């Protein structure tokens, strides 16, 4: 049984969140959290080379 003091609820999801966190880190090279991408920017940065995207943000 896992000790509650050492429980990390994100441990099982780190691999899934890594690309998202990498985009945010790339926009904030000083390690802070000053810039956060909108959905179109985030999608653009996560796209594969052959993907296409048309996005509008209101």
N, C-alpha and C positions, 0 to 999 in steps of 0.2 A: 504494500500500500504506500502511496506517495505521501510524503510529509507535507502538510498544508503550508508550512513556512517556506518550503522550497518550490511550491507549485507555481508554474508559469503558464497562464492560460493561452499565451501566444506560441508556445513551443511547437505545437503540432501544425501551426499555420505559417511559420516563418518562410518556408519555401514558396508558398502561394503568394505571400505578400512581398517577397524580395524584389520583383520587378517594379512594383509600385513604389517601394521605399527607395529603390535606386534612382527613379526619376526625380523624386523629391530631393534626394541627396545631390543629384547633378545640378539642380537649380539653386542649391544652397551650399556651395563649396566650402563656406566658412564653418559648416557644421550647425548653423542655426536653423531656424524655420521662418525665414522672412518671406520667401516666395513659395506659393502653392499653385500648381497648375489647375486651370479649369479642365473640364471634361474633354473638350476637343484637343487641348495640348497634351493631356495625359494619354489619350487614345493615340494621337500621332506618334508619340515617343514609344508606345508599346507595340506599334504595328510591325509586322514582318515586311521584308522588302517588296513582296508582291501584293500586299494588301492595298486597298484603296479606301479612302474615307472622304465623305462630304459631311461637314458638320456646321451647325449654326448654334451659337450660344446667345441667349437673350439676356 
